[in-house]
Structure formats: structure tokens, C-alpha cells
């Protein structure tokens, strides 16, 4: 009988030892990456309910139906892309050219739409926003366009006009209820000072000054909230994320563990992603970049380390797809699988072991 007990114990332990180790989850997601299927660099990503589209340098367009298998799409662009957006049933992409590209068939084919000169020739297009039934396009030369159909464009007065120093419109985002523009003004004072200004509006025409919560590194919109990533004060480099629904009253989340020059690149009510540069170098081509995840803006975990800066994110099937300069990173829900055969055998062996041991002990007790 002791030999039988030993044999069953050994078999059960072997089955448990051979079970695959569970994947390490961050934010309830499994994280993996794959190289871009092209030598050009990735810059931006957008998703619909049916497809993902990545755009990049030298006219790169990639498309996927599952986030894993990517196909190269014929692109009429040869210039660098910088932004792609999905809204109102269309993917819209733009960058360093005097045109934008529009796709109404889930990124399979693209049509050229001409931008009014000199909008596209003086600076690159960095923001494409759909808000209240209209499209808004902004470039780094403080120019702003509005269109109802992406065919006829109206140039609007810039959200910020000043004769003091030089400045640029760095980003334009939209929540469910307002437009927000981020400007950086360079003041001609010794030492050179950078003044970050937030403007708020609802129609692209009338703007008011927002309350700047901190020193900007980036701005993001999620639902009805604005999220600003930066530092608490100029040159303090204390990482901070500020959240507001109106651009005036802000809630601060500070974490000294996050590295300098981090930036929020993805946000939902319960899942947030930031990128962090290696040693705060600010070098987007640094060999090692950190992608952090949080469920509450207070507790952060490293989700992935990449070999190129994470630049943009898209939601996909309950998870994230992140485009970097040289790869695509996925954070996906772990698959629901039946209990592996090894696990079933292990549990069966343990149950049999317990039954045999119980029987053995009872017999031994009767023999006494």
C-alpha cells in the first residue's frame, strides 16, 4: 500500500509540474509585441469596431482586422503621416502633405482631399478632431480649419492670437462637450521662457482661457474629461496627471515613480497608458521605452518595455493596441480556455490519492 500511495503522489506532482505557467497580467491584460511588417516607422493608430489602421513615415498605411495580422495598403501619400482618426464612419489621416486621406471602407482604399493653401504647405498637420457634427484640423503653425464634409474647408481664426513672443498650436482635442487647444508660447525674455496656454471652446470660433493645472507634456481627451500630463511646476520634473471635465477645475494625481517626460497616450474610465522616456532623455528613438498602465491614475505598473517610443494607442476588443516607431504592442484580454488535460489528470490523481489514503488509514485503524 505505501508503494501505491507514493506512485499516485508522484504522478499527481508530475502533472502539476508540467502545467503551463499562467501569463503575467498587467491591468488584467496580456502584453506582447511584434515588429512592424515594414521598414518605415509607425506614427499613429486609430480603430473602428471592424478594423485597425496604422500610419507612419513615407506614406505608410497598415490595416488589420484582428490586431495581429497586418496588411500593407496602397497609399497615395509619399510624405510622413502624423495623425489618423476614426469618426463618423470614416478614417481620416494627414501629416506633412497639403492633402489629407479619407477612407469610407474601413481603411481598404483612400481618397485624396486637398487642403486650402497655405495650410498644408507651411507646417505639418497634427490634429484631426470630429466634434458636434463637424471636422476640425489643426497644424503647428497656429492654423485651424473646419469642415462639414472634408471637401469644403473654412479657415478659422486661431484659438490663440498674441503679438508677444512666438508660439504654436501643439494639439487640439475634443471631449463630449468642448474643444480644447494646447499652445506653447516662447517668450523673448532671458532666460527663454515657455508659457503653456489652454484654450476652451464649443464651436471653433469663440475661445476662453482654461485654467492651466501644470507644465504640459501632452493633452488627451476621454469621454467628457480632459487629461493633461506634465510636471507640477516649471523645471521641477515632478510627474503629474490632471483631470477635468470643464478645463477650469482640476484634480491632480502625482506619482514620483513615473519618469520625467512621460505622457498620457491612452485613457478610458478604468484603463490608462503612459509612455516614459529612458532616463528622461526625451529621445523618441531611445533603445528602451517604458509603457506604464494604471486602472485608477494612482497605482502604476510597467506593462511593457519597447525598443522605440510608444506614440499612439487605440482601443480594441476590450484591450489596447499601441504603435511605436518600430513595433506594435498589444494588451489583450486573456483567452478563456477549458481546463488543460494535464490539470484534469492532476486533480483526478489528487482525488484518488486522498481516497486511497483515507481507505488505508481506516484499514490501519481497524487492524488495531
N, C-alpha and C positions, 0 to 999 in steps of 0.2 A: 504493500500500500504506500509506503513512503516514496518508492520509486515512481508510482503513478502520480502522486501529488507533485513531485519535483518536475516530471515531464510536462504536466499541464501548466505549471507556473512558468517554466522556461518557454513554452510555446506562446503563452499569452504575452510575455515580455518581449519576445521577438516580433510579434505582430505590432505591438505598440511602438517598438523602436523603428520599424520600417514605415510608420505613418509619415506622410509628408508634413513638414513643419508649416504652421499657419503663416500666411503672408503678414508682414508688418503693416498695420494700417495707421495712417495719419489723417485725422478728421473723418474717420470712417471710410476712407478711400484707399485703394491700392494704387501706388505710383510707379510709373515706368516711363521709359523714353525710347525714341527711335530716331535715327538720323534723318534729316530732310532728304527726300529722294532726288535731290538736285544740288549742283554745286553753288547755286545762288543762295543768298541769305534770306531768312524769313523776317518779316517786319510786323505783320498784323494778322488777326484772325477774327472771323465772325461766324455765327451759326444761325440756321433756321431750325425748324423741327425735323427737317429732312436731310440737311447737308451741312458740311463744314467747308469753309473757304479760307485758305491761307494765301496772302500776297507777300511779295518781297522785292528784292532788288532786281534790276534789269528786266522788269515786266513779269516776274514770276507769279503764276497763279496755280495753286494746287487745290484739289477738291476731293472730298471723302464723304461716303455715306455712313461710315461706321467709326471714324476717328482712328482707324488702324491702317487701312489700305487707302493710299493716296494716288491720284492720277494727275498728270500734268495737263493743264488746259491751255489750248491755244490762246495767246494773248496778243492783242494789237498794240500793246504797250512795249516800249523798249526802255523807258525811264524807270526809276525806282518808285515803287509804291510805298506809301507810309500809313495808309489807313484803309480799312474796309468795314462796312456797316451793313447790317440787315434790318430792314424795316419796311412796312407797307408792301410786303410780298416781293421785295427786290434786294439784291446785293448791290452795293454801290462802293466803288473803290477809286482812290486817287492818290496823288503824290506829287512828283516833280514835273509833271507834264501840264500842258494847257488844256487838257481834257480830263474827264472822268469816264469810268467804265460802269455800265449798268447791266445787270443780268436779271431777267424775269423768269428764268427756267432753272432755278436752284444752282446757279454757277456753271452750267454746262456751256453756255455761249454768252458773249459780251458785246455790247454795242457802245460805240464812242459817242459821248456828248460833249460838245465844245463849250468851254467856259469863256465868258466875256473877257476880252483883253482890257487891261493888262493883268488881270487877276492871276492867271496861271503862269505868266512869264516872269513875274518879279519875285516870287517866293513859293515855297512848297506848300501844298495843301495838307493840313494835319488833322482837321476835324470835319466829320460829316455827321450831322445830327438830324433826326426826324422828331418834330415837336409840334403838337396841335395841328396836324394835317399838312405841315409844310417842312421842306428840307432847308437846313442851314449849313453852309460851308464856310470854313474859316481857314486863313493861311497865316504864316508867321510875319507877314508884312502889315498886320493890323487891318486886313480886308475881310469883309463879311458879305456873303451872298445869301439870298433867299429865293426859293423856287417851289412852286406847287407841283410841278410835273417833271423836274430835272431836264427840261428842254428850254424853257424861258427863265432867265435868271435876272433878279433885281439886286443891284449892289446897294447895301445899306451903309449908313454912317457907322464907323467903328464904335464899339461899346466904350472905348476909352480914347479921348482926344485931349492931348496936352502938348504944350509948347515947351515943357520943362524936360530936358534930357531926351533920351531915345528909348523906345520901348517896343514890345512886340506882344501880340496876342498869342499866348502859348498854348491855350487849349479852350475848347468850347464843349460843354456837356449839357445834358438836359435830364432833369428829373421828371416826374409825372406832372409837376405843376410850375416849373420855372426853368429858364435858361440861365446858365452861369458861365462867365468867361473869366479866364485867369490871365493876367497881364504881368509882365516883368518890366519895370521901368528902371533904366540905368541912369543915375543922376551924375552930372558932371561936377562932382564935389570930391575933394581929397579927404580920405581915400574914396575910391569909386564905390558908390553905394548902390545896392539893388533893392528896389522897392516893389513888393508884390501886392497887386491890387485885384480884388474880386468885384466883378460887376454882375448884377442880377436883373433879369427882365422876363417878360412873358410874350413879347411879340417881335423881338429883334430890333425894335425901333427905340423904345424908351427904356433906359437903364438907370439903376440906382446902385450906390456903393454898398457892397456887402461888408460884413464885419470879418476882417482877417483874423483867424484864430492863431496862426503860427506862420513860420517861414516855410514857404511852399517847396515841395519837390514834385508834387503831382496832385491832380484832382480827378475824382471819379464820381459817377452818378449811379445810384442803385435804387430802383423804385422811386420813392418820394424823398430820398436822402442824398445829400452831398457828403463825400468823404475826402478830406484833404490830408495828405501825408506830408510830413515835414519835420522841422525841429521847433522847440518851444520858442526860442529866440534866435536872432541872427548870430551865427558863428558859435552857438552853444553845442550844436550837434546832439541834442537830447531828442531821440526819436519820439514822435507824437503823431497820433491819428485823431483828427477832429471830425465829428459827425453833426450834421444839422439838417433840419427839414426846411428851413427858410433862409439859410445863408446869413443869419444875423445872430442867432443863439446857438452856441456850440457846446458839445460835450467832448472832453478831452480823454484820450486813452494813451498813457505814456508807458513805454517799456524800454528800459535801458539795455536790455539784452539784444534788441534789434540793432543791426549795424547801421552806420552812417550812410546816407544817400539811399535809403530804402524807398520804395514807392508802392502804393496800393495798385495792383494791376487787375484785381478781380474782387467782386463783392456781391453777396446775396445776404438776406437777413440772418443766415446761420452759417455762412462759409465765406472766409476772407483769405485772399492771397496777397502777399507782398513779395517783391524781389529785393535782394540786398546785394550790393556790390562787395567784391572781395576787399577786405580791409578798408572799406570806404574809399576806394581809389577813384570811383566814378568812371572807370574804364569799362565801357559796354562790351568790349572784346576780351575782358579778363578771362583767364582759363577756368576759374571756378566761380560760380554764382550760386547764391542760396535762394531757394524758393520756400518761404515760410507759410504755414497755414494756421488759421485760428477759427474757432466756432463762436467766439464772443469778443474779439478785439482785445482781450486781456491775457490770454494764455496762448503762446505761440510754440509751434513745433516745426523743425525743418522737415519739409515734405520731400524735397529733392535737391540734389546738387547737380548743376548742369555745366556744360563746357562753353556756354555762351549766354548772354544776358536774356532772361525771360522778358519779353517785350509786350505781349498782349495775351488775353485769355478769352475763352468762350465757354459757356455752359453747354454740357452735352450729356443727356440721359442721366441726370442726377449727379454728374461729376464735372470735371474740368478738363479742357484741352488747352495747353499753353504752347505758344510758338516762341522759340528762341532763335538766335541768329543761325544756329546750325542743327537744331533738332526740334522734335515735337514731344512734349511731355504730357502724359495723360494721368489724371487722377480719377479712377472709375470705381463704381460700386463693386464690391467683391461678388463674384457669381455665386448663386445659390446652387449647391451641388448635393446629391444624395450622399449618405454616409459611405466612405470608401470601403471596399471589400475587406481590406486589412483591418479597419476599425471594427467592422461587424464581427470578423473572426476573433479579434482580441476580446471584445466584450463577451462573446459566446464562451470563449475559453475561461474567462474570469468567472462567469456564472457557473460553469461546470466545475471549476476548481472549488468554489465556495460550497457547492452541493456535495462534492466528494469529501471535502474536509469536514463538513458538518456530519455526514454519514460516518466517517472514520472516527470522529470524536465521540459520537453517540455509541458506536460499537465498542469503542475502548471503555466507555463508561459502563456499558452493560457487562463487559467481561470482568470488570472489577467486582 
